[in-house]
Amino acid sequence: MRVQTCRCRCRRRRGATVLEAALILIWLVVFMSASFEYSRLLFNWSLLNNAAREGCRYALTHNTSTTINSDVQGVVTSFMAGQTGNFSSFTVTVSGTHQGVSTPVNNLSPGDLIAVTVSGKYNYMNIIPLVPRPPALTITSTFQMVCEGGA
């Protein structure tokens, strides 16, 4: 009679162990996927900032070109290294400022400001099924540099 009672307790304990492990594993998977997604967000944010900086450097040295807008867009897109697919509404804007007034980049003089703005809506991955994704996060990066040459 005593042996039978011990077996019954063992079976109940195994079921409790499986349930506890399942509950812990669910939260572990959620935490790991959230950590992965946050790291991916920081990577793409840093990449967007660096692409805007490189685009501004290119615009600074080639501001007399007539195709400056499309050239800067090409530089930024190539610097994003194929990660533009993580963003929807990805835009690159080049602008110039002469004495506080918005001026075409081709007509800037030394001492004027060139600004490159890169923005897009970051799309989160849907890692866990049946859990809705957060809404897209708009990320914008603007770099301004002083023009040293020009018209």
Secondary structure, DSSP 8 states (H G I E B T S, - for coil): -HHHHHHHHHHHHHHHHHHHHHHHHHHHHHHHHHHHHHHHHHHHHHHHHHHHHHHHHHHHHSTT-TTHHHHHHHHHHHHTTTGGGGEEEEEEEEEEEETTEEE-GGG--TT-EEEEEEEEEE-----STTS-----EEEEEEEEEE-----
